[in-house]
């Protein structure tokens, strides 16, 4: 946390404050542990959905084709929602990211393979080029919404 002087808002802090604070936390000065008694108000932050696609495109990341995942796929939408709850008993945080993938061209017509998922299962989504696991999880009740 960065706590500005009383009467100063976080928006008034000079550019680079977060970077300086992060660098300071990585220095040897913080190797010693010291007890801190923190007084913090309880809060529940839920700012609403954020359009990640616009952010990613602004960073130069183009998702208009995903050949490494499947032929003719592109990302139509990427949205993230975050929630942070700080209370007397502790902190709970969660994030949900939803990506809508569109098919740009029909796939070849082959005989379909029957694959019915009607009981608990595990899933893993990974990048076929890098092998990086993107999502991993277990669904205990596939009938639950």
N, C-alpha and C positions, 0 to 999 in steps of 0.2 A: 504494500500500500504506500502511496505517496500522500502525505497530509500537508497541504500548503499552510502557510501562516494564516492565522485568523484574519478574515477580511479579504482574503485572496481566493478566487475560485480556481479549480483545476484548469479552466480555459485560459487563465492568466499566466500559467506557468510557461517558462521559456521553452522553445522548441528543443527537443533532445533530452528532456527531463527523464522520460522513461528509459532511454538508452543509457544515460548516466547512472540511473539507479540500478539497472540490470548489471552494468559493468561493475559497480561498487559491490554488489552481492556476490560477484565471482572472485573478488580479491581475497587475499589472505586475511584481511582485517576481520572477516566474518567467520574465520575458522573456529574461534572460541565460541562456545555456546553460552548464552546468558538468558536467564529467565526473563520473560516479558509478560507483564500483566496487561492484557489488551481489553479496553473498554470500547465496544463497538455496538452501534444500534442494530436491531434486527431489521432485516429487509427482505423483500421478495422482488427480484428483478425479472421481468419477462417482457423484453422490449418489442416482441413481435417478429414476424418473419423478415429475413434479410435476403435480397436477391444476390446470390453468390455469383451467378453467371456474369452479371455486369462487372462485379469486382474482379473476377478471374480474367475477363477480357481486358480490363484496364491494366492488369498485370502482364499482359501480352500472352496469356494462355488461351489458345484457341481450341475449342472443343467441337468444331464443326465436322470432324470426322474421327471415328474411333475404330480404325481398321484392326488395331491390335486386340480389340475385344470381339468385334464381329463386323462382317461386311455390310456397308450401307448404313451404319449407325451414326447418329449425331446427338448431342445434348440439346434438348429443347429448353429445359428449365433446370435451375439449381437454386434451391432455397434452403436456408438454415434458420432454425429457431433455437434459442438458448434460454435457460432459466437458471437463476442462482438464488438460493434461499439461505439466508444466514439467520440462525435462531439461537436461543440459549443452549439448546442441546447439541448444536453443531451446524455444519454446513452441508448442503446438498446442492449439487450442480448437475445439469444434464444438457445435452445438445442433440438435436435431430436434424439431419441433413437429408433432403429429398432431391433426387436427380431424376428428371424425366428424359428418357432416351427415346428418340424417334427413329423409325426405319425409313431411310431415304429411298431405298429401292427394294423391290420384292426379292426374297431369296429364291434359290433354285427350288423347283418342286420335286421333292423326294418323298418316299414313303415315310410318314411320321413314325417316330419311336414313341410308344406308349410309356409314360412315366408319371404315375399318379402319386402325389405326395399327400397322404391322408393320415399320417401318424407322426409322432415327434421326429425331428430331423435337425441336422447341423448343416450350415452353409458357409461357404467361403467364396468371396469375390476377390479375384486378384488380377493384376496386370500381367498379361501373357508375355510381354517383352521383358519386363524387369523382374517378374516374380513377386513383386511387392503385394502383400495382402492388404486390400483396401477395406474389407468388411468381413467379420467373422462372427458367427453367432449360433445359438441353439434355439429352436422353436419347439417348445414343449407341447403346445396345443395349437395345431394349425387351423383349427376351426374357430378359434377366438379372434375377434376383430380388434 
